[in-house]
Amino acid sequence: MTATLPVAATAVTRPRVALGRVGLLTGLGAALVAALVVAAGRGQLDVPPTEVLGSLLHRVGLDVGPLPSHPQGEATLWQVRFPRVLTAAVAGAALAAAGALMQGVFGNPLAEPGVVGVSSGAALGAACVIVFGWTFLGTWSVAVAAFAGGLVTTLLVYLLSRDAGRTETVTLVLTGIALNAMTSAGLAFLMFLGDTQAREEIVFWTLGSLNGSRWEHLAVMAPIAAVGLVAALLLARPLDLLALGDRAARHVGVDVERLRLTTIVVVALLTAAAVAFCGVIAFVGLVVPHLVRLAAGPGHRLLVPASALGGAVLLVLADLWARTAVEYADLPIGMLTSLVGGPFFFWLIRRARRTAGGWA
């Protein structure tokens, strides 16, 4: 009789856990839809949420709901607002999922995509195009250079941190910090070389902005982010096993070195896709996964999709704040996320100090 109690308890617990997972993802999905509708309607030309939904439904062939009453409402929604809010959602999802992967592979809640140099490398690549006036791909030159810079920097961090065919986490982090310092120095030198216009463009780009988002950008960014998110979901179970320790993970068949390399490549892909079109946006990859982990636990099969949804909600709302906080002004979105993320970072450090297990 006593032997059957744990089985019965497990049978009762599993549906509750599954229901909790579904409820969390459903709640975040609903929050994202609401944030997208509200953000698309707010701005210098306000469009009520019912008219935003009506415009969407009419565009997909459903004659339901009112169309925008303002003569410029429809054009504003489809040419300006929808590309911008969807770009914010995709970028937020990519950055938050990348942060969840980084924290999982490093076993450290303070890890974020900037650790492996993706953001700084992307900034350096973009700055080179801005200062030297390279136009090898026309209007896409800055985005392509940023994407390439992020990937190259990440590859350098990985290669320089390898020793005897293995990569230690601490060595990888320290190498990333060193290369981040070098790329920051290179960025400062390029700002010194550039003229006033180039400096202003570099500063604005490094602070992050969604101003000027277009459907063409989204058409490139979304498929790359989608591939990265699918790969992140496939890495969830191995990362759960890695949380047991390298030795335990190897005992159950996980190739730890290959897992780390694959995870870093996926992080670089996700982060570079976002940074290439939105500039450097700090702290999304740190704040969102940690908050989701507090609510959902450490399991990556829930943490990764929930972080992606949470990151999308956060960046859509942050962009709404950036567009509407100051009338007739568009604040850098990276500045706003840093205003929120900085105090959160300090709180996280103090919380980790008070925890008996430290970073574990």
C-alpha positions as CSV (number, residue, x, y, z in Angstrom):
1,M,0.0,0.0,0.0
2,T,2.8,2.4,0.9
3,A,4.6,1.6,-2.3
4,T,1.8,2.9,-4.4
5,L,1.6,6.3,-2.7
6,P,4.5,7.9,-4.5
7,V,3.1,6.7,-7.8
8,A,-0.4,8.1,-7.0
9,A,1.2,11.4,-5.9
10,T,3.2,11.6,-9.1
11,A,0.1,10.9,-11.2
12,V,-1.7,13.8,-9.5
13,T,1.2,16.1,-9.7
14,R,2.0,15.7,-13.4
15,P,-1.4,17.1,-14.6
16,R,-1.0,20.0,-12.3
17,V,2.5,20.8,-13.6
18,A,1.3,20.4,-17.2
19,L,-1.6,22.7,-16.4
20,G,0.7,25.3,-14.9
21,R,2.9,25.2,-17.9
22,V,0.0,25.7,-20.3
23,G,-1.4,28.5,-18.1
24,L,1.9,30.3,-18.0
25,L,2.5,30.1,-21.8
26,T,-1.2,31.0,-22.5
27,G,-1.0,34.0,-20.1
28,L,2.2,35.3,-21.7
29,G,0.8,34.7,-25.2
30,A,-2.3,36.7,-24.3
31,A,-0.2,39.5,-22.8
32,L,1.9,39.6,-26.0
33,V,-1.2,39.9,-28.2
34,A,-2.6,42.7,-26.0
35,A,0.7,44.5,-26.0
36,L,1.0,44.3,-29.8
37,V,-2.6,45.7,-30.2
38,V,-2.1,48.5,-27.8
39,A,1.4,49.4,-29.0
40,A,0.3,49.5,-32.6
41,G,-2.5,52.0,-31.8
42,R,-0.5,54.4,-29.6
43,G,1.6,57.3,-31.0
44,Q,1.2,60.7,-32.5
45,L,-1.8,59.4,-34.3
46,D,-3.8,57.3,-31.8
47,V,-5.8,54.4,-33.2
48,P,-8.3,52.6,-30.8
49,P,-7.6,48.9,-30.1
50,T,-10.9,48.0,-31.7
51,E,-9.9,49.7,-34.9
52,V,-6.5,48.0,-34.8
53,L,-8.1,44.6,-34.5
54,G,-10.7,45.6,-37.2
55,S,-7.9,46.5,-39.6
56,L,-6.1,43.2,-39.0
57,L,-9.3,41.2,-39.5
58,H,-10.2,43.0,-42.7
59,R,-6.7,42.4,-44.0
60,V,-7.1,38.7,-43.6
61,G,-10.5,38.7,-45.3
62,L,-12.8,38.9,-42.4
63,D,-15.4,41.7,-42.5
64,V,-15.4,42.1,-38.7
65,G,-14.8,45.2,-36.6
66,P,-14.4,48.9,-37.5
67,L,-11.6,50.2,-39.8
68,P,-9.5,53.2,-38.6
69,S,-11.7,56.3,-38.7
70,H,-8.7,58.7,-39.4
71,P,-7.9,59.0,-43.1
72,Q,-4.2,58.2,-42.4
73,G,-4.9,55.5,-39.8
74,E,-4.7,52.5,-42.1
75,A,-1.5,53.6,-43.8
76,T,0.0,54.5,-40.4
77,L,-0.7,51.0,-39.0
78,W,0.6,49.0,-42.0
79,Q,3.5,51.1,-43.0
80,V,4.9,52.3,-39.7
81,R,3.3,50.6,-36.6
82,F,3.0,46.9,-37.4
83,P,6.5,46.5,-38.8
84,R,7.9,48.3,-35.7
85,V,5.9,46.4,-33.0
86,L,6.5,43.0,-34.7
87,T,10.2,43.8,-35.0
88,A,10.3,44.6,-31.3
89,A,8.5,41.3,-30.5
90,V,10.9,39.2,-32.6
91,A,14.0,41.0,-31.2
92,G,12.8,40.6,-27.6
93,A,12.0,36.9,-28.1
94,A,15.4,36.3,-29.6
95,L,17.4,38.2,-27.0
96,A,15.5,36.6,-24.1
97,A,15.8,33.1,-25.5
98,A,19.5,33.7,-26.0
99,G,19.8,34.8,-22.4
100,A,18.1,31.7,-21.1
101,L,20.5,29.5,-23.1
102,M,23.5,31.5,-21.8
103,Q,22.4,31.1,-18.2
104,G,21.9,27.4,-18.8
105,V,25.2,26.7,-20.4
106,F,27.2,28.7,-17.9
107,G,25.1,27.7,-14.9
108,N,25.1,31.4,-13.8
109,P,22.1,33.7,-13.5
110,L,24.2,36.7,-14.4
111,A,25.1,35.4,-17.8
112,E,23.7,37.2,-20.9
113,P,24.4,37.3,-24.6
114,G,26.9,40.1,-24.3
115,V,29.3,37.8,-22.4
116,V,30.5,36.1,-25.6
117,G,30.9,39.4,-27.4
118,V,28.0,39.3,-29.8
119,S,26.7,42.8,-29.0
120,S,30.1,44.5,-29.0
121,G,31.2,42.7,-32.1
122,A,28.0,43.7,-33.9
123,A,28.5,47.3,-32.8
124,L,32.1,47.3,-34.1
125,G,31.0,45.9,-37.4
126,A,28.3,48.5,-37.8
127,A,30.6,51.3,-36.8
128,C,33.1,50.3,-39.5
129,V,30.5,50.7,-42.2
130,I,29.3,54.0,-40.8
131,V,32.8,55.6,-40.4
132,F,34.4,54.3,-43.6
133,G,31.3,54.7,-45.7
134,W,31.2,51.2,-47.1
135,T,28.2,50.6,-49.3
136,F,28.8,47.1,-50.7
137,L,25.2,46.1,-50.0
138,G,23.5,49.5,-50.2
139,T,21.1,50.2,-47.3
140,W,21.7,46.7,-45.9
141,S,25.4,47.3,-45.4
142,V,25.2,48.3,-41.7
143,A,22.9,45.4,-40.8
144,V,25.0,42.8,-42.6
145,A,28.3,44.1,-41.1
146,A,26.7,44.0,-37.6
147,F,25.5,40.5,-38.1
148,A,28.9,39.4,-39.4
149,G,30.7,41.2,-36.6
150,G,28.7,39.5,-33.9
151,L,29.2,36.0,-35.3
152,V,33.0,36.6,-35.9
153,T,33.5,37.9,-32.4
154,T,31.7,35.0,-30.9
155,L,33.8,32.5,-32.9
156,L,37.0,34.2,-31.7
157,V,35.9,34.0,-28.1
158,Y,35.2,30.3,-28.5
159,L,38.5,29.5,-30.3
160,L,40.7,31.6,-27.9
161,S,39.1,29.9,-24.8
162,R,39.7,26.4,-26.0
163,D,42.5,24.4,-24.4
164,A,43.4,20.8,-25.1
165,G,40.2,20.3,-27.0
166,R,38.0,21.5,-24.2
167,T,36.4,24.8,-23.2
168,E,36.0,25.7,-19.5
169,T,33.1,28.0,-18.7
170,V,35.3,30.4,-16.6
171,T,37.9,30.7,-19.3
172,L,35.1,31.4,-21.9
173,V,33.6,34.2,-19.7
174,L,37.0,35.8,-19.0
175,T,37.9,35.6,-22.7
176,G,34.6,37.2,-23.6
177,I,35.3,40.1,-21.1
178,A,38.8,40.6,-22.6
179,L,37.5,40.7,-26.2
180,N,34.6,43.0,-25.2
181,A,37.2,45.4,-23.8
182,M,39.1,45.3,-27.1
183,T,36.0,45.8,-29.3
184,S,35.0,48.7,-27.0
185,A,38.4,50.3,-27.6
186,G,38.0,49.7,-31.3
187,L,34.6,51.4,-31.2
188,A,36.0,54.4,-29.4
189,F,38.7,54.7,-31.9
190,L,36.2,54.6,-34.8
191,M,34.2,57.3,-33.1
192,F,37.4,59.4,-32.9
193,L,38.0,58.9,-36.6
194,G,34.5,59.7,-37.7
195,D,32.9,63.0,-38.3
196,T,30.1,64.5,-36.2
197,Q,27.4,62.8,-38.2
198,A,29.1,59.4,-38.0
199,R,29.6,59.8,-34.2
200,E,25.9,60.7,-33.7
201,E,24.8,57.7,-35.8
202,I,27.2,55.3,-33.9
203,V,26.0,56.6,-30.5
204,F,22.3,56.2,-31.5
205,W,22.9,52.8,-33.0
206,T,24.8,51.5,-29.9
207,L,21.9,52.6,-27.7
208,G,19.4,50.7,-29.7
209,S,16.4,51.9,-31.7
210,L,13.5,50.5,-33.6
211,N,12.9,53.7,-35.5
212,G,12.7,53.1,-39.2
213,S,11.7,49.4,-38.9
214,R,10.4,48.1,-42.2
215,W,8.8,44.9,-43.5
216,E,11.9,44.1,-45.5
217,H,14.0,44.0,-42.3
218,L,11.4,41.8,-40.6
219,A,11.4,39.4,-43.5
220,V,15.1,38.8,-43.0
221,M,15.2,38.9,-39.2
222,A,12.1,36.7,-38.4
223,P,13.3,33.6,-40.3
224,I,16.7,33.7,-38.6
225,A,15.2,34.2,-35.2
226,A,12.7,31.4,-35.9
227,V,15.6,29.0,-36.7
228,G,17.4,30.1,-33.6
229,L,14.3,29.6,-31.4
230,V,13.6,26.1,-32.8
231,A,17.3,25.2,-32.1
232,A,16.9,26.6,-28.6
233,L,13.9,24.4,-27.9
234,L,15.9,21.3,-29.1
235,L,18.7,22.2,-26.7
236,A,16.3,22.4,-23.7
237,R,16.6,18.8,-22.6
238,P,20.4,18.5,-22.9
239,L,20.8,21.8,-20.9
240,D,18.6,20.3,-18.2
241,L,21.0,17.4,-18.0
242,L,24.0,19.7,-18.0
243,A,22.6,21.4,-14.9
244,L,23.5,18.2,-13.0
245,G,27.2,18.8,-13.7
246,D,29.5,18.0,-16.6
247,R,30.4,14.6,-15.2
248,A,26.8,13.5,-14.6
249,A,25.8,14.8,-18.1
250,R,28.6,12.8,-19.7
251,H,27.4,9.7,-17.9
252,V,24.0,10.0,-19.4
253,G,25.4,10.4,-22.9
254,V,25.6,14.2,-23.3
255,D,28.6,15.5,-25.4
256,V,29.2,18.5,-23.2
257,E,31.8,20.1,-25.4
258,R,29.5,19.8,-28.5
259,L,26.6,21.1,-26.5
260,R,28.5,24.2,-25.4
261,L,29.6,25.0,-28.9
262,T,26.2,24.4,-30.4
263,T,24.6,26.6,-27.7
264,I,27.0,29.4,-28.2
265,V,26.4,29.3,-32.0
266,V,22.6,29.5,-31.4
267,V,23.1,32.4,-29.0
268,A,25.2,34.2,-31.5
269,L,22.6,33.6,-34.2
270,L,19.7,34.9,-32.1
271,T,21.5,37.9,-30.7
272,A,23.1,38.9,-34.0
273,A,19.7,38.7,-35.8
274,A,18.3,41.2,-33.2
275,V,21.2,43.5,-32.9
276,A,21.8,43.8,-36.7
277,F,18.4,45.6,-37.2
278,C,17.7,47.1,-33.7
279,G,21.1,48.1,-32.4
280,V,22.5,47.1,-29.0
281,I,19.6,46.5,-26.5
282,A,21.0,45.6,-23.1
283,F,19.6,43.5,-20.2
284,V,16.7,41.8,-22.0
285,G,18.6,38.6,-22.0
286,L,19.4,39.0,-18.3
287,V,16.2,40.2,-16.8
288,V,13.5,38.2,-18.6
289,P,14.9,34.6,-18.2
290,H,15.6,35.2,-14.5
291,L,12.1,36.5,-13.8
292,V,10.6,33.6,-15.7
293,R,12.8,31.1,-13.8
294,L,11.4,32.5,-10.5
295,A,7.9,31.8,-11.7
296,A,8.4,28.6,-13.8
297,G,11.4,26.9,-12.3
298,P,14.7,26.0,-13.9
299,G,13.5,23.4,-16.5
300,H,14.5,24.7,-20.0
301,R,11.6,23.1,-21.8
302,L,9.4,25.7,-20.2
303,L,12.0,28.3,-19.5
304,V,13.0,28.9,-23.2
305,P,9.5,29.4,-24.7
306,A,8.3,31.4,-21.7
307,S,11.4,33.6,-21.9
308,A,10.8,34.2,-25.6
309,L,7.2,35.3,-25.0
310,G,8.2,37.4,-22.0
311,G,11.1,39.0,-23.9
312,A,8.7,39.9,-26.7
313,V,6.2,41.5,-24.3
314,L,9.0,43.5,-22.5
315,L,10.5,44.9,-25.7
316,V,7.1,45.8,-27.2
317,L,6.2,47.7,-24.1
318,A,9.7,49.3,-23.9
319,D,9.4,50.5,-27.4
320,L,5.9,51.9,-26.7
321,W,7.5,53.8,-23.8
322,A,10.3,55.0,-26.0
323,R,7.9,56.4,-28.6
324,T,5.4,58.0,-26.2
325,A,7.4,59.1,-23.1
326,V,8.5,62.4,-24.7
327,E,6.2,64.1,-27.2
328,Y,7.6,64.3,-30.8
329,A,10.7,62.3,-29.7
330,D,11.9,58.8,-30.1
331,L,14.1,57.7,-27.1
332,P,16.8,55.1,-27.6
333,I,15.2,51.8,-26.5
334,G,18.5,50.4,-25.1
335,M,18.7,53.3,-22.7
336,L,15.3,52.5,-21.3
337,T,16.0,48.8,-20.9
338,S,19.2,49.7,-19.1
339,L,17.3,52.0,-16.8
340,V,15.2,49.0,-15.8
341,G,17.9,46.3,-16.1
342,G,20.6,48.2,-14.1
343,P,18.8,48.2,-10.7
344,F,17.6,44.7,-11.4
345,F,21.2,43.6,-11.9
346,F,22.2,45.1,-8.5
347,W,19.3,43.4,-6.8
348,L,20.3,40.1,-8.4
349,I,23.8,40.4,-7.2
350,R,22.7,41.1,-3.6
351,R,20.2,38.3,-3.7
352,A,22.9,35.9,-4.9
353,R,25.2,37.0,-2.1
354,R,22.5,36.2,0.5
355,T,21.9,32.8,-1.0
356,A,23.8,30.1,0.8
357,G,24.8,28.4,-2.4
358,G,26.1,31.5,-4.1
359,W,25.7,31.4,-7.9
360,A,24.5,27.8,-7.8
